[in-house]
Amino acid sequence: MIFYNRVAVVTGSTQGIGLAIAKRLAKEGVIVVVTSRNIDKVNEAVDEIKSEGGEAFGLKCNVTNREEVKALGEKVMDKYGRIDILVNNAGITKDSSFKKMTDEQWDEVLDSDLKSVFIVTQELSKYMELNKYGRIINLSSVVGLSGNFGQANYSAAKAGIIGFTKTLSMELGKKGITVNAIAPGFIETAMTHEIPENIRTEIIASIPVGRTGEPEDIAAAMAFLASEEAGFISGVTLSVNGAMYRA
């Protein structure tokens, strides 16, 4: 990978895929800004990255709150003077069958998983425009391509990210900014560990490569799309799922 004194903001980067992405970028020499609503977890993640030789800076931020996101951007610019890479990773699930899904479950997931991507990208991409350079990578999901029972809200949000990514790649390309998405398949995280064992077995059986994914698998793809070598790739949704689903 090629990185030259780049600064990355990774949302939801204190655990799972987000932490793996932050650690991989730091390993490649990127200065990583770790964000989460929980400042204690932010500090733990920063310490972990630094212990492995990386450079990281932590900020508490609720990505659904525009004022907090504005403050995040201002603080990063005050400290580093640039934002080169944005990874929109923060998200939640509130699963329920469609018939039983409440307005609150729908709104909370759409706000956290889709509207937050709009807010964060709108607030931080303007700093990329100053340098006429940027890499924006949004986390979608295999369910944004295939759908999934009990996840109408999550599937809608992740499908929305794909459309958002395609449109932004058109609008920001002339400003030197690429915009791509990654659609992970079944990845070993705290979220997937809650799935009953019998269902896990069925899912793994449906993955042609014969295993579940690891957060590091997503981080590797993310590092490439964030690199300068990927400058002619934009508007793409990269499925990283072991051939579980191909769109």
C-alpha positions as CSV (number, residue, x, y, z in Angstrom):
1,M,0.0,0.0,0.0
2,I,1.1,3.6,-0.6
3,F,0.3,6.2,2.1
4,Y,2.1,9.6,2.5
5,N,1.5,11.2,5.9
6,R,-2.3,10.5,5.6
7,V,-4.8,11.1,8.4
8,A,-7.8,8.8,8.6
9,V,-11.1,9.1,10.6
10,V,-12.6,5.7,11.4
11,T,-16.1,5.8,13.0
12,G,-17.1,3.1,15.4
13,S,-13.5,2.0,15.7
14,T,-13.2,0.6,19.2
15,Q,-14.1,-3.0,18.5
16,G,-14.7,-5.6,15.8
17,I,-14.3,-4.5,12.2
18,G,-13.8,-0.9,13.0
19,L,-10.9,-1.6,15.4
20,A,-9.3,-4.0,12.9
21,I,-9.5,-1.3,10.2
22,A,-8.0,1.3,12.5
23,K,-5.1,-1.0,13.5
24,R,-4.4,-2.0,9.8
25,L,-4.3,1.6,8.7
26,A,-2.0,2.5,11.6
27,K,0.2,-0.4,10.7
28,E,0.5,1.0,7.2
29,G,1.7,4.3,8.6
30,V,-1.6,6.2,8.6
31,I,-2.4,8.5,11.6
32,V,-5.8,7.2,12.8
33,V,-8.5,9.1,14.6
34,V,-10.5,6.6,16.6
35,T,-14.1,7.6,17.4
36,S,-17.0,6.2,19.4
37,R,-19.7,7.3,21.8
38,N,-17.8,5.6,24.7
39,I,-14.6,7.6,25.6
40,D,-13.3,4.8,27.8
41,K,-13.4,2.4,24.8
42,V,-11.8,5.0,22.6
43,N,-8.9,5.4,25.0
44,E,-8.4,1.6,25.2
45,A,-8.4,1.4,21.4
46,V,-5.9,4.2,21.1
47,D,-3.6,2.6,23.7
48,E,-3.8,-0.7,21.8
49,I,-2.8,0.9,18.5
50,K,0.0,2.8,20.1
51,S,1.3,-0.3,21.8
52,E,1.6,-1.9,18.4
53,G,3.7,1.0,17.1
54,G,0.9,3.0,15.4
55,E,-0.1,6.6,15.8
56,A,-3.6,7.3,17.0
57,F,-5.8,10.0,18.4
58,G,-9.1,9.4,20.1
59,L,-12.3,11.5,20.2
60,K,-15.7,10.9,21.6
61,C,-18.4,11.4,19.0
62,N,-22.0,10.5,18.4
63,V,-22.1,10.3,14.6
64,T,-25.9,10.9,14.5
65,N,-25.3,14.3,16.1
66,R,-24.3,16.9,13.5
67,E,-22.8,19.3,16.1
68,E,-20.6,16.6,17.6
69,V,-19.4,15.6,14.1
70,K,-18.7,19.3,13.3
71,A,-16.6,19.5,16.4
72,L,-14.8,16.3,15.5
73,G,-13.8,17.7,12.2
74,E,-12.6,20.9,13.7
75,K,-10.5,19.1,16.3
76,V,-8.8,16.9,13.8
77,M,-8.0,19.8,11.5
78,D,-6.6,21.8,14.5
79,K,-4.4,18.9,15.4
80,Y,-3.3,17.6,12.0
81,G,-4.4,20.1,9.4
82,R,-5.9,17.5,7.1
83,I,-8.3,14.6,6.7
84,D,-7.4,12.3,3.9
85,I,-9.4,9.1,4.6
86,L,-12.9,8.6,6.0
87,V,-14.2,5.2,6.9
88,N,-17.9,5.2,7.8
89,N,-18.1,2.1,9.9
90,A,-20.4,2.9,12.9
91,G,-23.7,1.1,13.0
92,I,-26.1,-1.0,15.0
93,T,-28.8,-3.6,14.6
94,K,-32.3,-3.8,16.0
95,D,-33.7,-7.0,14.6
96,S,-37.3,-7.9,14.4
97,S,-39.7,-9.5,11.9
98,F,-41.3,-6.8,9.6
99,K,-44.8,-7.3,11.2
100,K,-43.4,-6.7,14.7
101,M,-40.9,-4.0,13.9
102,T,-41.5,-0.7,15.6
103,D,-41.1,2.9,14.4
104,E,-38.3,3.2,17.0
105,Q,-36.4,0.2,15.8
106,W,-36.7,1.4,12.2
107,D,-35.7,5.0,13.0
108,E,-32.8,4.1,15.3
109,V,-31.1,1.8,12.8
110,L,-31.7,4.2,9.8
111,D,-30.3,7.1,11.8
112,S,-27.3,5.2,13.1
113,D,-26.4,3.2,10.0
114,L,-27.5,5.5,7.1
115,K,-28.2,9.1,8.2
116,S,-24.9,9.1,10.1
117,V,-23.0,8.4,6.9
118,F,-24.7,11.4,5.3
119,I,-23.8,13.6,8.2
120,V,-20.2,12.5,8.7
121,T,-19.4,12.6,5.0
122,Q,-21.0,16.0,4.5
123,E,-19.1,17.5,7.4
124,L,-15.7,15.9,6.8
125,S,-15.4,15.7,3.0
126,K,-15.2,19.5,2.8
127,Y,-11.8,19.2,4.3
128,M,-10.7,16.7,1.7
129,E,-11.8,19.2,-1.0
130,L,-9.3,21.7,0.4
131,N,-6.5,19.4,-0.6
132,K,-8.3,18.0,-3.7
133,Y,-7.7,14.5,-2.3
134,G,-9.7,12.0,-0.4
135,R,-10.7,8.4,0.1
136,I,-14.2,7.7,1.5
137,I,-15.1,4.1,2.2
138,N,-18.5,3.1,3.6
139,L,-19.4,-0.1,5.3
140,S,-22.4,-1.7,3.7
141,S,-23.3,-5.4,4.2
142,V,-24.1,-8.6,2.3
143,V,-27.7,-8.0,3.5
144,G,-27.8,-4.7,1.6
145,L,-27.5,-6.8,-1.5
146,S,-29.5,-9.9,-0.6
147,G,-31.8,-8.9,2.2
148,N,-32.3,-10.9,5.4
149,F,-35.2,-12.1,7.4
150,G,-35.8,-10.0,10.5
151,Q,-33.6,-7.1,9.2
152,A,-35.8,-4.9,7.1
153,N,-34.3,-1.8,8.8
154,Y,-30.7,-2.9,8.6
155,S,-31.0,-4.2,5.0
156,A,-32.6,-0.9,3.9
157,A,-29.9,1.1,5.6
158,K,-27.1,-0.9,4.1
159,A,-28.7,-0.9,0.6
160,G,-29.1,2.9,1.0
161,I,-25.3,3.1,1.6
162,I,-24.7,1.5,-1.8
163,G,-26.8,4.1,-3.6
164,F,-25.3,6.9,-1.6
165,T,-21.8,5.7,-2.5
166,K,-22.6,5.6,-6.2
167,T,-24.0,9.1,-6.2
168,L,-21.2,10.6,-4.1
169,S,-18.6,9.0,-6.4
170,M,-20.1,11.0,-9.2
171,E,-20.3,14.3,-7.3
172,L,-16.9,14.2,-5.6
173,G,-14.7,12.5,-8.3
174,K,-13.8,15.8,-9.9
175,K,-12.6,17.1,-6.5
176,G,-10.0,14.3,-6.2
177,I,-12.1,12.2,-3.9
178,T,-13.0,8.5,-4.5
179,V,-16.0,7.0,-2.8
180,N,-16.4,3.2,-2.4
181,A,-18.2,0.7,-0.2
182,I,-17.4,-2.7,1.2
183,A,-20.1,-5.3,1.8
184,P,-18.9,-7.8,4.4
185,G,-20.4,-11.2,4.6
186,F,-20.5,-13.3,7.7
187,I,-17.7,-11.9,9.9
188,E,-16.7,-13.0,13.4
189,T,-17.7,-10.1,15.6
190,A,-19.5,-9.6,18.9
191,M,-22.7,-9.1,16.8
192,T,-22.5,-12.4,15.0
193,H,-21.5,-14.3,18.1
194,E,-25.0,-13.8,19.4
195,I,-26.4,-15.9,16.6
196,P,-27.6,-19.4,17.7
197,E,-25.1,-22.2,16.9
198,N,-27.5,-24.1,14.7
199,I,-28.0,-21.0,12.5
200,R,-24.3,-20.3,12.5
201,T,-23.7,-23.8,11.2
202,E,-26.1,-23.3,8.4
203,I,-24.6,-20.0,7.4
204,I,-21.0,-21.4,7.3
205,A,-22.3,-24.2,5.1
206,S,-23.5,-21.6,2.6
207,I,-20.1,-20.0,2.3
208,P,-18.2,-21.6,-0.6
209,V,-14.7,-20.9,0.8
210,G,-15.7,-22.9,3.9
211,R,-15.1,-20.5,6.7
212,T,-16.4,-17.3,8.3
213,G,-14.6,-14.1,7.7
214,E,-12.4,-12.2,10.2
215,P,-12.4,-8.5,10.8
216,E,-8.9,-8.5,9.4
217,D,-10.3,-9.7,6.0
218,I,-12.3,-6.5,5.8
219,A,-9.4,-4.4,7.0
220,A,-7.2,-5.7,4.2
221,A,-9.8,-4.7,1.6
222,M,-10.3,-1.4,3.3
223,A,-6.6,-0.6,3.3
224,F,-6.4,-1.1,-0.4
225,L,-9.3,1.1,-1.2
226,A,-7.9,3.8,1.1
227,S,-4.5,3.7,-0.6
228,E,-3.2,5.9,-3.3
229,E,-2.9,2.9,-5.6
230,A,-6.7,2.7,-5.7
231,G,-7.1,6.1,-7.2
232,F,-9.0,4.9,-10.3
233,I,-11.5,2.9,-8.3
234,S,-14.7,4.7,-7.3
235,G,-18.4,4.1,-7.1
236,V,-17.7,0.4,-6.4
237,T,-19.2,-1.9,-3.8
238,L,-16.7,-4.6,-3.0
239,S,-18.2,-7.8,-1.6
240,V,-15.9,-9.5,0.9
241,N,-17.9,-12.6,1.8
242,G,-16.2,-15.8,0.6
243,A,-18.6,-16.0,-2.4
244,M,-21.6,-16.2,0.1
245,Y,-23.5,-13.8,-2.2
246,R,-22.5,-12.2,-5.5
247,A,-24.3,-9.2,-6.9
